[in-house]
Amino acid sequence: MVEGIYPSYRASGLPWVPHVPDGWQVLRAKNLSSLIQTGPFGSQLHNHDYISNGTPVINPLHLVAGRVRAGKARVSDEKAKELERHKLKLGDVVLARRGDLGRSAVVTQSEVGWLCGTGSILYRPDFNLMRPEFFSRLIGTPTYRGLLVSNSVGTTMANLNPVTLKSLPLVVPPRREQDQIVAYLRAQDAHIVRFIKAKRDLIKLFTEQKLRIIDHAVTSGIDGSVRLKPSGIEWLGGIPEHWDVALIKHIADVRFSGVDKHSHDHELPIRLCNYTDVYKNDHITEGMDLMRATATSAEIARLTLKSGDVVITKDSETPDDIAVPAWVPEDLPGVVCAYHLGLLRPEPDRVRGEFLFRAIGSARIAEQFYVLATGVTRFALSKHDVKNAVIPLPPVNEQDMICHWITDECQPLDEAIQRARDEIDLIREYRDLLIADVVTGQVDVRGWQPGPDDAVSDEELAALGDDDERVSDEGDDDGDE
């Protein structure tokens, strides 16, 4: 037998896993750990403590596919010595303390000595009772994620108290069986990760084709018979002879937002268009699931999204994520542009919002933003940079024609990209169900033996992380206090 059900089960006493295999236990998380603590708080770390080189500080966004990756936030080795009790050891499990509860990663030799940051909880299992990888798999199942969220505090973002984690009942198989379960799930991940990689390669190919179509249309037009003239800008080259070249400040009002994700009693309720909403979507629409927050009357008046607006990312951990645009096709009363974003409100008699969105997203035009972005732990654009960025500018009626043409040409590619993404989502759902069944004893894998195609490296497993894992640092508050 390779996979099946266990010969006999017993009542667990847990409503979310009513029955577990004979021989399994139900134990509190605190009884399986020698240490459960949060990272250092603002009283110990401030903005001036962060440097470009030194000891990495790990926060929820650095927990990717069950592994820890280094982010930009680092402190001096001297400061790290003061925080010795927060340093990671081999086999530690780092959990997200806020936001995406249940997200976790196991510390390997490469991460020993790094610091557990404010937004994380450090869980140090007793190796004789609990294998770290098994705990990470179990705590990441939808059931346990739901338990963490339902027992968390916070209004705009779930916040996990270590006391809640300590009292959490866990289903625990014998230690040797944990090893078998971990090996089996890793082997299944080997096949899943190759499927995801193939789909991502396909998406990348289609996206490159789409970008070439857009880049040519917004810089050279769609009529190949039109004569070109020098644009006067080296990177832009020739443009149609009846086009202009314009600075963004001459065709749009540029506004930067400082509206944060917190709610305050003296402010008015709003829906917040966040960094991730812009990064992951071409359009910002009424039907999107947007965060609830508050803002002042002045912020609402200045930053409520209107038809034709273009919203761009203005800072990020990498320059490639700078000036990613999204377009607002219709008025969105009550939806406000959030911090980390800039709002561009076009002058309709000079530029259409959709054309401005397409132009800023063009590879050649976007390159100037990469060059302008500055920073050490983060890269950022100033309002001056955005205002003085250059785009080619056809007549307004031709902008409309170009936008319609781009939509028609890109539609088959967009559909193919969406199909590939849907297939990735489906395989992820299958993986989540498989993990949940195996780690709770609903499927018996004790008879499984590894095959020649089951091996996979940690680097390959990183592909199991979210497609846009580097999107932003929302929920990562280290250094903000």
C-alpha positions in Angstrom: 0.0 0.0 0.0 1.3 3.5 -0.9 -1.6 5.7 0.2 -4.8 4.9 2.0 -6.5 5.3 5.3 -5.3 4.1 8.7 -6.7 0.8 9.9 -8.2 2.3 13.0 -9.0 5.8 14.4 -10.0 7.2 17.8 -11.8 10.4 18.9 -9.5 13.4 19.1 -11.8 15.7 21.1 -11.1 18.4 18.5 -14.1 19.6 16.4 -11.9 20.4 13.4 -10.3 17.0 13.4 -12.8 14.7 15.0 -10.8 11.5 14.6 -7.1 10.8 14.5 -5.2 7.5 13.9 -4.6 5.2 16.8 -1.1 6.1 18.2 -1.4 9.8 17.5 -1.7 12.3 20.3 -3.2 15.8 20.8 -0.8 18.1 22.6 -0.7 21.8 23.3 1.9 23.7 21.2 3.7 24.8 24.4 4.3 21.2 25.4 6.2 20.5 22.2 8.5 23.6 22.3 11.3 24.9 24.4 10.8 28.5 23.4 7.9 30.6 22.0 8.6 34.4 21.8 8.1 37.4 19.6 10.8 39.4 17.9 12.2 42.7 19.3 9.8 45.6 19.6 10.2 49.3 18.7 11.8 50.1 22.0 14.8 48.0 20.9 14.9 48.7 17.1 14.4 52.1 15.4 14.9 53.3 11.9 18.4 54.5 12.6 19.4 50.9 13.6 18.8 49.7 10.1 21.8 49.5 7.7 22.6 48.2 4.2 24.9 45.4 5.5 24.8 43.3 8.7 22.6 40.8 10.4 19.2 40.2 8.5 16.0 40.9 10.4 13.3 38.4 9.4 9.7 39.4 9.0 6.6 37.7 7.5 7.4 38.5 3.9 10.7 36.7 4.2 8.9 33.4 4.9 8.6 31.9 1.4 7.5 28.3 0.7 8.5 27.0 4.1 12.0 28.6 3.9 13.5 31.8 5.2 14.9 34.3 2.7 16.9 37.4 3.5 15.2 40.8 3.0 16.6 44.3 2.9 16.2 45.0 6.6 19.5 44.5 8.5 21.1 45.7 11.7 24.7 46.0 12.7 26.4 42.9 14.2 26.9 45.0 17.4 23.1 45.6 17.7 22.4 42.0 17.0 24.6 41.0 20.0 22.2 43.0 22.2 19.3 40.9 20.9 20.9 37.5 21.4 17.7 35.8 22.6 16.0 36.7 19.3 18.6 35.0 17.2 17.5 32.1 15.1 18.8 28.6 15.6 18.9 25.5 13.4 15.4 24.0 13.2 13.5 27.0 14.6 10.2 27.8 13.0 9.4 31.4 12.3 5.7 32.3 12.1 3.9 35.4 10.8 2.6 37.2 13.9 0.3 39.5 11.9 -1.4 39.5 8.6 -1.1 36.1 6.9 -1.3 34.0 10.0 -0.1 30.4 9.5 2.6 31.5 7.2 5.9 30.0 8.5 9.4 28.8 7.6 12.0 26.5 9.0 15.4 27.8 9.7 18.3 26.1 8.0 22.0 26.4 8.6 22.2 29.4 6.3 19.9 31.5 8.5 21.4 30.6 11.9 22.2 33.9 13.7 19.6 36.0 11.9 17.1 37.9 14.0 13.4 37.2 14.4 11.7 40.5 13.7 8.8 42.3 15.3 6.1 40.9 12.9 7.1 37.3 13.6 7.0 34.7 16.4 9.9 32.3 17.1 8.8 28.7 17.8 11.6 26.4 18.9 10.3 22.7 18.9 11.6 19.9 21.0 13.1 17.8 18.3 12.4 14.5 20.1 8.7 15.3 20.0 8.1 17.5 17.0 9.9 17.7 13.7 10.0 21.4 12.6 8.9 20.7 9.0 5.9 18.8 10.3 4.8 21.6 12.6 5.2 24.1 9.7 3.1 22.0 7.4 0.4 21.5 10.1 0.2 25.1 11.2 -0.2 26.2 7.5 -3.3 24.1 6.8 -6.5 26.0 6.2 -8.0 24.7 9.5 -5.1 25.8 11.7 -4.8 29.1 9.8 -8.5 29.7 10.6 -8.0 28.9 14.2 -5.2 31.4 14.5 -7.2 34.1 12.8 -10.3 33.4 14.9 -8.3 33.7 18.1 -6.2 36.8 17.0 -6.8 40.4 17.8 -6.8 43.5 15.6 -9.3 45.4 13.3 -7.6 46.1 10.0 -5.0 43.2 10.4 -5.1 39.9 12.3 -2.5 39.9 15.1 -1.5 36.7 16.8 -0.6 36.7 20.5 2.1 34.1 21.5 -0.2 33.0 24.4 -2.8 31.9 21.8 -0.1 29.9 20.0 1.0 28.2 23.2 -2.5 27.0 24.0 -3.2 25.7 20.5 -4.0 21.9 20.4 -1.9 20.1 17.8 -2.4 16.6 16.3 0.9 14.8 16.8 1.9 11.5 15.1 4.9 9.4 16.4 8.2 11.1 15.6 9.3 8.5 13.1 5.9 8.9 11.3 6.5 12.7 11.1 9.7 12.0 9.2 7.8 9.8 6.7 5.1 12.4 6.3 7.6 15.2 5.7 9.5 13.1 3.1 6.3 12.2 1.3 5.0 15.8 1.1 8.4 17.0 -0.1 8.3 14.4 -2.9 4.8 15.6 -3.9 6.1 19.2 -3.9 8.8 18.1 -6.4 6.1 17.3 -9.0 4.0 20.3 -8.2 6.8 22.7 -8.4 7.8 21.5 -11.8 4.2 22.0 -13.0 4.1 25.5 -11.6 7.5 26.4 -13.2 6.3 25.2 -16.6 3.2 27.4 -16.3 5.2 30.4 -15.1 7.6 30.0 -18.0 4.5 30.1 -20.3 3.2 33.2 -18.5 6.5 34.9 -18.9 6.6 34.1 -22.6 3.1 35.5 -23.2 3.8 38.5 -21.0 6.9 39.4 -23.0 4.9 39.1 -26.3 2.3 41.4 -24.8 4.9 44.0 -23.6 6.4 44.1 -27.1 3.0 44.9 -28.6 2.4 47.6 -26.0 5.9 49.1 -26.2 5.7 49.4 -30.0 2.2 50.9 -30.0 2.8 53.6 -27.4 6.2 54.7 -28.8 5.8 54.3 -32.6 2.0 54.1 -33.1 0.0 51.5 -35.1 0.3 53.0 -38.6 3.5 51.7 -40.1 3.3 54.1 -43.0 3.7 57.2 -40.9 7.1 59.0 -41.1 9.2 59.2 -37.9 11.1 62.2 -36.5 13.8 62.3 -33.9 12.3 62.6 -30.4 15.4 64.2 -29.0 15.6 61.5 -26.3 18.2 58.9 -26.9 16.4 56.0 -25.2 13.1 56.8 -27.0 14.5 57.2 -30.6 12.2 58.2 -33.4 8.4 58.9 -32.9 5.7 59.6 -35.5 6.2 63.1 -37.0 2.9 64.4 -35.7 3.4 63.3 -32.1 4.8 65.3 -29.2 7.0 64.5 -26.2 5.7 65.6 -22.9 6.7 65.7 -19.2 4.1 64.0 -17.0 3.7 67.2 -15.0 2.4 69.0 -18.1 -0.3 66.5 -18.8 -1.3 65.2 -15.3 -1.6 66.3 -11.7 0.8 64.2 -9.6 -0.3 63.5 -6.0 1.5 61.3 -3.5 -0.4 59.6 -0.7 0.4 59.3 3.0 -2.8 57.5 4.0 -1.9 54.5 6.1 -3.8 51.2 6.8 -4.8 52.1 10.3 -8.2 53.3 11.5 -8.7 56.3 13.8 -11.9 57.4 15.6 -11.5 61.0 14.5 -11.4 60.1 10.8 -13.9 58.9 8.2 -14.3 55.3 7.0 -12.9 54.5 3.5 -11.8 51.6 1.3 -8.1 51.7 0.7 -6.4 51.0 -2.6 -3.1 49.5 -1.5 0.2 48.7 -3.0 -0.7 45.1 -3.7 -4.0 46.1 -5.4 -2.0 48.1 -7.9 0.9 45.7 -8.3 -1.3 42.7 -9.0 -4.0 44.3 -11.2 -4.1 46.4 -14.4 -7.4 48.0 -13.4 -8.8 49.2 -10.1 -12.5 48.5 -10.0 -15.5 48.7 -7.6 -15.7 44.9 -7.3 -12.3 44.4 -5.8 -11.9 43.3 -2.2 -10.2 46.4 -0.8 -9.0 47.0 2.8 -11.2 49.0 5.2 -9.5 52.0 7.0 -10.0 55.6 7.7 -8.8 59.0 6.4 -9.2 62.7 7.0 -11.7 64.8 5.0 -8.7 66.5 3.2 -7.2 63.2 2.3 -10.5 61.9 0.9 -11.0 65.1 -1.2 -7.5 64.9 -2.6 -7.0 61.1 -3.1 -10.4 59.5 -3.9 -10.0 57.6 -7.1 -11.8 59.0 -10.2 -12.4 57.8 -13.7 -9.2 58.1 -15.8 -6.8 58.1 -12.8 -3.6 56.2 -13.0 -2.1 54.9 -9.8 1.6 53.9 -9.6 3.9 52.2 -7.0 6.4 54.7 -5.8 8.7 52.7 -3.6 9.6 49.0 -3.1 12.4 46.7 -2.0 13.6 46.4 -5.6 13.8 49.0 -8.4 11.9 46.6 -10.8 8.8 47.1 -8.7 8.9 50.9 -9.1 6.3 52.8 -11.1 4.1 49.7 -11.8 0.8 51.3 -13.0 -2.9 50.5 -12.7 -5.8 52.3 -14.4 -9.1 53.5 -12.9 -11.8 53.1 -15.6 -14.7 54.6 -13.5 -15.3 56.8 -10.5 -14.8 55.0 -7.2 -16.5 57.0 -4.4 -15.1 56.1 -1.0 -11.9 54.4 -2.4 -8.7 56.3 -1.5 -5.2 55.9 -2.7 -2.9 54.5 0.0 0.7 55.2 1.1 3.5 53.8 -1.1 1.5 55.0 -4.1 1.3 58.0 -6.3 -1.9 59.2 -8.0 -1.7 60.7 -11.5 -4.8 62.6 -12.6 -4.6 63.2 -16.4 -5.8 66.4 -18.1 -8.4 64.8 -20.4 -7.8 67.2 -23.3 -4.1 66.2 -23.3 -3.9 62.5 -22.4 -6.3 59.7 -21.8 -5.9 57.8 -18.5 -5.7 54.5 -20.3 -3.0 55.7 -22.7 -1.0 57.1 -19.8 -1.3 53.7 -18.0 -0.1 51.9 -21.1 2.7 54.3 -21.7 4.1 54.1 -18.1 3.9 50.3 -18.3 5.9 50.3 -21.5 9.4 48.7 -21.0 11.3 51.6 -22.6 9.4 54.3 -20.7 9.5 52.4 -17.4 13.3 52.2 -17.7 13.6 55.9 -16.7 11.9 55.2 -13.4 14.3 52.4 -12.6 17.2 54.8 -13.2 15.7 57.5 -11.0 14.8 55.2 -8.1 17.1 55.6 -5.1 17.5 53.9 -1.8 19.5 51.5 0.4 17.0 49.1 2.1 14.2 50.5 -0.1 14.0 52.1 -3.5 11.8 55.2 -4.0 10.7 57.8 -6.5 10.2 61.4 -5.5 7.3 63.4 -6.7 9.9 65.4 -8.8 11.0 62.2 -10.5 7.5 61.3 -11.5 6.6 64.8 -12.6 9.6 65.1 -14.9 9.3 61.7 -16.5 8.8 61.7 -20.2 6.3 60.0 -22.4 5.5 60.2 -26.2 2.2 61.9 -26.8 0.0 61.3 -29.8 -3.2 63.3 -30.4 -6.1 62.3 -28.1 -8.2 60.6 -30.8 -5.1 58.5 -31.8 -4.6 57.6 -28.1 -8.1 56.1 -28.1 -7.3 54.1 -31.3 -4.0 52.9 -29.9 -5.7 51.7 -26.7 -8.4 49.8 -28.5 -5.9 48.2 -30.8 -3.7 47.1 -27.8 -6.8 45.6 -26.1 -7.7 43.6 -29.2 -4.2 42.4 -29.9 -3.5 41.4 -26.3 -6.8 39.7 -25.6 -5.7 36.2 -26.8 -2.5 36.6 -24.7 -4.4 37.8 -21.7 -6.7 34.8 -21.9 -3.8 32.4 -22.2 -2.1 34.0 -19.2 -5.3 33.8 -17.2 -5.7 30.1 -18.1 -2.1 29.3 -16.9 -2.7 31.3 -13.7 -6.0 29.4 -13.1 -4.1 26.1 -13.5 -1.5 27.2 -11.0 -4.3 28.1 -8.5 -5.9 24.7 -9.0 -2.7 22.8 -8.3 -2.1 24.9 -5.2 -5.6 24.1 -4.0 -4.9 20.4 -4.6 -1.6 20.7 -2.7 -3.3 22.4 0.3 -5.9 19.6 0.5 -3.3 16.9 0.2 -1.2 18.4 3.0 -4.2 18.9 5.3 -5.3 15.3 4.8 -1.8 13.8 5.4 -0.8 15.9 8.4 -4.1 15.2 10.2 -4.0 11.5 9.6 -6.9 11.3 7.0 -4.4 9.7 4.5 -1.9 7.0 5.5 1.5 7.3 3.7 3.5 5.0 5.9 3.8 2.5 2.9 5.1 5.2 0.5 8.7 4.8 -0.9 10.6 7.6 -2.7 11.1 7.3 -6.5 13.8 8.7 -8.8 11.7 11.7 -9.7 10.9 12.7 -6.2 14.1 14.6 -5.4 13.9 18.4 -5.3 16.2 21.1 -4.0 15.3 23.9 -1.6 16.0 26.4 -4.5 13.4 24.6 -6.7 10.9 24.6 -3.8 11.0 28.4 -3.7 8.8 28.3 -6.7 6.0 27.3 -4.4 6.0 30.8 -3.0 3.5 33.4 -4.2 4.0 34.7 -7.8 4.3 38.2 -6.4 6.0 37.4 -3.1 8.1 40.5 -3.2 5.2 42.8 -3.8 5.4 45.1 -0.7 6.3 45.3 2.9 2.8 46.0 4.2 2.4 44.3 7.6 6.2 44.5 8.1 6.5 47.3 10.6 10.1 46.9 11.8 11.7 50.2 11.7 8.5 52.2 11.6 8.1 52.7 15.3 
